[in-house]
Amino acid sequence: MMELTNKKPDEPFHSGEVYHLWSYLYNAKNILVTMQVLINHTGDHDLKTYLEDLVESCLTQEEQQVEAILKESGIWLPPAPPDRPNVEVEDIPAGARFHDPEIAVIVQNELMTDRVLCSFVTGVAIREDIRSLFGEFHTQKEEYEQKLLDLSKQKGWIVSPPINVK
């Protein structure tokens, strides 16, 4: 068995690393477009600010980092869906609109799912640079998930399950 400490970033990727990097980038490109839609639907100023920060400071940077790694390695990039136009929340019909508590749950689920994926990629990667990168992604998503939880509590959007009092 090879020691991880002897691995260098210039070594080739194994097939699992390629697959997971490519899949992560494909998902990231789609999530960025989904976030554009959710930002359009958001009526709450604090939630909108949070989502814009999440996109700018976390999701876009992750997409750019993974894309740079794949480009540098000569791996074809996944397609990206087209950007969505900015619209005013008032222009979205009431029956077609996501409400702020629903948006918070959608984003929380995405962050949670991405953290699991980051942990998995960290576990299957042999290259230390990939393990470290996805460890950072995991930590950053955890921080944003906590910020969203705090915001949801502050806004009263948390729906708690029944409390067992026996």
C-alpha positions as CSV (number, residue, x, y, z in Angstrom):
1,M,0.0,0.0,0.0
2,M,1.3,3.4,-1.0
3,E,1.7,6.2,1.6
4,L,-0.3,9.3,1.1
5,T,2.6,11.5,2.2
6,N,4.5,10.4,-1.0
7,K,1.7,11.6,-3.3
8,K,2.4,14.6,-5.5
9,P,-0.2,16.9,-7.1
10,D,1.3,16.3,-10.5
11,E,0.5,12.6,-10.5
12,P,-2.4,11.4,-12.7
13,F,-5.9,11.0,-11.3
14,H,-7.3,7.6,-10.9
15,S,-10.7,6.9,-12.6
16,G,-12.7,7.5,-9.4
17,E,-11.1,10.9,-8.9
18,V,-11.9,11.9,-12.5
19,Y,-15.4,10.7,-12.2
20,H,-16.1,12.4,-8.9
21,L,-14.4,15.7,-10.0
22,W,-16.4,15.7,-13.2
23,S,-19.6,14.9,-11.5
24,Y,-19.0,17.5,-8.8
25,L,-18.5,20.1,-11.4
26,Y,-21.5,19.1,-13.4
27,N,-23.6,19.3,-10.2
28,A,-22.1,22.7,-9.2
29,K,-22.9,24.2,-12.6
30,N,-26.5,23.1,-12.2
31,I,-26.8,24.3,-8.6
32,L,-25.6,27.7,-9.6
33,V,-28.4,28.0,-12.1
34,T,-30.9,26.7,-9.5
35,M,-29.6,29.3,-7.0
36,Q,-30.4,32.0,-9.6
37,V,-34.0,30.8,-9.7
38,L,-34.2,30.6,-5.9
39,I,-32.7,34.1,-5.5
40,N,-35.4,35.4,-8.0
41,H,-38.1,33.8,-5.8
42,T,-36.8,35.1,-2.5
43,G,-38.8,37.9,-0.9
44,D,-36.9,38.1,2.4
45,H,-33.9,40.5,2.3
46,D,-31.8,38.5,4.8
47,L,-32.3,35.3,2.9
48,K,-31.5,36.9,-0.4
49,T,-28.3,38.4,1.0
50,Y,-27.4,34.9,2.4
51,L,-28.0,33.2,-0.9
52,E,-26.1,35.8,-2.9
53,D,-23.1,35.4,-0.5
54,L,-23.4,31.6,-0.7
55,V,-23.2,31.7,-4.5
56,E,-20.4,34.3,-4.6
57,S,-18.2,33.2,-1.8
58,C,-18.7,29.4,-1.8
59,L,-20.4,27.8,-4.8
60,T,-18.8,29.9,-7.6
61,Q,-15.4,29.5,-6.1
62,E,-15.7,25.8,-5.8
63,E,-16.9,25.5,-9.4
64,Q,-13.9,27.5,-10.6
65,Q,-11.4,25.5,-8.6
66,V,-12.7,22.1,-9.8
67,E,-13.0,23.4,-13.3
68,A,-9.4,24.6,-13.2
69,I,-8.2,21.2,-12.0
70,L,-10.0,19.4,-14.8
71,K,-8.8,21.9,-17.5
72,E,-5.2,21.6,-16.3
73,S,-5.5,17.8,-16.5
74,G,-6.9,17.9,-20.0
75,I,-10.3,16.4,-18.9
76,W,-13.3,17.5,-20.9
77,L,-15.6,19.8,-18.9
78,P,-19.3,19.0,-18.3
79,P,-21.9,21.2,-20.0
80,A,-23.4,24.1,-18.1
81,P,-27.1,25.1,-18.3
82,P,-27.9,28.6,-19.5
83,D,-28.0,31.4,-16.9
84,R,-31.4,32.5,-15.8
85,P,-32.5,36.1,-16.1
86,N,-33.1,38.3,-13.0
87,V,-36.7,38.9,-12.3
88,E,-38.6,40.7,-9.6
89,V,-40.3,38.5,-7.1
90,E,-43.6,40.3,-7.7
91,D,-43.5,39.2,-11.3
92,I,-43.7,35.5,-10.4
93,P,-47.3,34.3,-10.1
94,A,-48.3,33.3,-6.6
95,G,-49.0,29.7,-7.5
96,A,-45.6,29.3,-9.2
97,R,-43.5,30.9,-6.5
98,F,-41.3,29.2,-4.0
99,H,-41.8,30.7,-0.5
100,D,-38.8,31.7,1.7
101,P,-39.1,28.8,4.2
102,E,-39.3,26.4,1.2
103,I,-36.2,28.0,-0.3
104,A,-34.3,27.6,3.1
105,V,-35.2,23.9,3.2
106,I,-34.1,23.3,-0.5
107,V,-30.8,25.1,0.1
108,Q,-30.2,23.3,3.5
109,N,-30.8,19.9,1.8
110,E,-28.4,20.8,-1.0
111,L,-25.7,21.8,1.5
112,M,-26.2,18.7,3.5
113,T,-26.0,16.5,0.4
114,D,-22.9,18.3,-0.8
115,R,-21.2,17.8,2.5
116,V,-21.8,14.0,2.3
117,L,-20.4,14.1,-1.3
118,C,-17.3,16.1,-0.1
119,S,-16.7,13.5,2.6
120,F,-17.0,10.7,0.1
121,V,-14.6,12.3,-2.4
122,T,-12.1,12.9,0.4
123,G,-12.4,9.3,1.3
124,V,-11.8,7.8,-2.2
125,A,-9.2,10.3,-3.4
126,I,-5.6,9.3,-3.3
127,R,-4.1,12.6,-4.2
128,E,-3.5,14.8,-1.2
129,D,-4.5,18.0,-3.0
130,I,-7.9,16.6,-3.8
131,R,-8.4,15.3,-0.3
132,S,-7.5,18.7,1.1
133,L,-9.6,20.6,-1.4
134,F,-12.7,18.6,-0.7
135,G,-12.1,18.8,3.1
136,E,-12.1,22.6,2.7
137,F,-15.3,22.4,0.6
138,H,-16.9,20.3,3.4
139,T,-15.9,22.8,6.1
140,Q,-17.2,25.8,4.1
141,K,-20.5,24.1,3.4
142,E,-20.9,23.3,7.1
143,E,-20.3,26.9,8.0
144,Y,-23.0,28.1,5.5
145,E,-25.4,25.4,6.7
146,Q,-25.0,26.7,10.2
147,K,-25.6,30.3,9.0
148,L,-28.8,29.1,7.3
149,L,-29.9,27.3,10.4
150,D,-29.4,30.4,12.5
151,L,-31.3,32.5,9.9
152,S,-34.2,30.0,9.8
153,K,-34.5,30.0,13.6
154,Q,-34.5,33.8,13.6
155,K,-37.2,33.9,11.0
156,G,-39.3,31.2,12.6
157,W,-39.0,28.9,9.6
158,I,-38.0,25.8,11.6
159,V,-40.6,23.2,11.9
160,S,-39.7,21.0,14.8
161,P,-40.8,17.4,15.0
162,P,-43.0,16.5,18.0
163,I,-41.2,16.4,21.4
164,N,-41.3,13.2,23.3
165,V,-42.1,14.0,26.9
166,K,-42.4,10.7,28.8
